[in-house]
């Protein structure tokens, strides 16, 4: 089941869509603002973003731009009542995968979500065994144990991904910093240590080695 973060401030419209989506293979988390969306993303991971543009006190385009600048490339679809082709162009410029007008049939919305998921998740069932009986699926971006998904914050997941890509090889501080923060952001090495400690709680205390002055290495 694919997890979708649905950002929509019209509660009636959101409720209608969520009721309809319940018959499909989607797990929907609904929030009403960009601020709520970012708070959810700090604690959870999603497979796709379904975004309104005109939100109260915020803007869906700005939200996606912020996500793309933080190296979040998950598929994102705009669902909006704005008919302007100029707005559609702005959405594609910040990196959306599709632009859907709310006036279209709900079945079409479902199919366009499915197409985006299929395009972005072409493979299934890739499993990498890590420490402490944990399994990582790099396609679905899920860390699990005993068939239960373990919760990772967005930056923790990105860090795990780059460590898994180089199992047994040291990933430098520079590589980690550029993967976790946009060029305009300040890199926090203290935060990296917190992320590493969180991963160690799941994978085992000796799973990630600190190569002093160089970086970190996944040793499992």
LOTORLUM-117351 format. One record per residue (C-alpha): x, y, z. Coordinates in steps of 0.001 Angstrom, whole numbers, padded with zeros to 6 digits, always signed. Example, Ala and Ser with C-alpha at 12.3 -4.5 7.8 and 13.67 -1.06 7.14 Angstrom:
residues 2
+012300-004500+007800 +013670-001060+007140 
***
This chain:
residues 220
+000000+000000+000000 +001426+003354-001047 +001453+006230+001411 +000217+009610+000182 +000545+012947+001953 -002502+014999+000941 -002169+018753+001579 -005574+020407+001172 -007266+023121+003249 -010795+022469+001931 -011929+019873+004467 -015123+018931+002621 -013284+018291-000645 -010512+016422+001173 -013047+014239+002991 -014779+013375-000295 -011518+012299-001917 -010317+010346+001109 -013599+008409+001238 -013222+007559-002440 -009534+006634-002082 -010392+004166+000697 -011436+001688-002005 -007957+001801-003542 -004416+000822-002583 -003607+004171-000968 -002967+005108+002638 -003851+008803+002935 -002535+011241+005525 -004354+014565+005289 -003010+017916+006510 -004342+021416+005896 -001190+023530+005624 +002428+023529+004497 +003523+023823+008126 +001597+020681+009083 +003020+018901+006034 +006609+019662+007047 +005892+018505+010604 +004539+015190+009257 +007538+014770+006970 +009887+015171+009910 +008363+012053+011510 +007082+010005+008562 +007943+009017+005008 +005554+009036+002082 +005565+007660-001458 +003759+010564-003118 +002602+014111-002401 -000827+015363-003494 -000808+019140-003098 -003273+021981-003350 -001790+025303-004471 -003744+027983-002623 -003530+027048+001038 -004408+029235+003997 -001317+031244+004987 +000858+029164+002645 +001388+028027-000915 +001737+024521-002326 +004258+025655-004941 +006530+027112-002251 +006178+023886-000251 +007261+021706-003173 +010112+024079-003991 +011358+023724-000410 +011139+019919-000624 +012998+019785-003937 +015727+022068-002567 +016194+019614+000310 +016797+016759-002188 +013324+015261-001769 +012478+013813-005186 +009355+011861-004330 +006581+012222-006916 +004357+015251-006372 +001027+016009-008029 -000796+019311-007821 -004572+019102-007452 -006059+022556-007909 -009021+024586-009110 -006666+027190-010632 -007231+027119-014433 -004232+029301-015273 -001631+027843-017639 +000886+030226-016048 +000291+028570-012664 +000667+025123-014230 +004012+026188-015701 +005177+027407-012275 +004272+024014-010793 +006307+022112-013372 +009226+024510-012942 +009527+023614-009246 +009465+019908-010098 +005926+018540-009972 +005127+015281-011773 +001575+016140-012778 -000960+018961-012635 -004593+017947-012130 -007602+020238-012102 -010157+019506-009393 -012951+019634-011950 -011807+016341-013491 -013386+013002-012593 -012149+011427-009343 -011448+008164-011175 -009048+010088-013427 -007275+011460-010347 -006795+007897-009090 -005406+006747-012437 -002974+009647-012668 -001735+008895-009150 -001265+005258-010177 +000669+006250-013304 +002997+008449-011257 +003573+005705-008684 +004225+003115-011395 +006710+005436-013110 +008565+006209-009895 +008426+002730-008355 +009143+000415-011301 +010625-002320-009133 +009273-004194-006153 +010650-006507-003552 +014254-005310-003332 +015451-006166+000151 +018798-005444+001740 +019485-007193+005029 +021025-004905+007618 +021953-005337+011261 +019631-006410+014066 +017313-008261+011615 +016337-005034+009866 +015444-004973+006157 +015813-001927+003907 +013903-001544+000637 +015729+001156-001398 +012912+001413-003950 +010071+001960-001497 +012470+003675+000932 +011290+001631+003903 +013257+000254+006841 +011418-002615+008507 +011782-005305+011130 +009503-008335+011522 +007393-006963+008625 +006740-003733+010519 +007888-000395+009143 +010238+001536+011401 +009667+005277+011533 +012484+007457+010241 +012586+011211+009799 +013301+012435+006279 +016977+013246+006850 +017511+009961+008716 +016152+008108+005693 +018367+010044+003260 +021412+009308+005435 +020545+005604+005529 +020166+005569+001737 +023625+006992+001074 +025216+004671+003658 +023501+001632+002104 +024730+002608-001367 +028292+002394-000034 +028153-000475+002461 +031642-001045+003823 +032939+002217+002342 +033357+005461+004267 +030919+008219+003288 +032636+011559+003799 +031282+014458+005819 +031101+016482+002587 +028940+013828+000895 +026640+013623+003899 +026309+017391+004201 +025488+017922+000519 +022899+015114+000590 +021087+016370+003692 +021147+020129+003164 +020622+022485+000250 +023574+024733-000725 +021864+027734+000878 +021405+025942+004228 +023843+025639+007114 +025129+022100+007639 +024676+020795+011193 +027145+018041+012010 +025615+017796+015479 +022333+016862+013791 +024128+014206+011724 +025340+012583+014947 +021749+012524+016219 +020573+010873+012971 +023362+008286+013213 +022430+007460+016807 +018794+006982+015780 +019832+004558+013023 +022069+002680+015467 +019100+002127+017783 +017484+000133+014984 +020525-001454+013322 +022717-002083+016362 +025321+000024+018153 +028219-001280+016023 +026393-000990+012700 +027661+002478+011765 +031306+003315+012377 +032590+006837+012960 +035756+007191+010876 +037312+010033+012826 +037751+013203+010834 +036488+011551+007633 +032862+010421+007896 +030736+007343+008602 +030691+003769+007323 +027882+001212+007372 +029565-001934+008642 +026731-004489+008472 
***
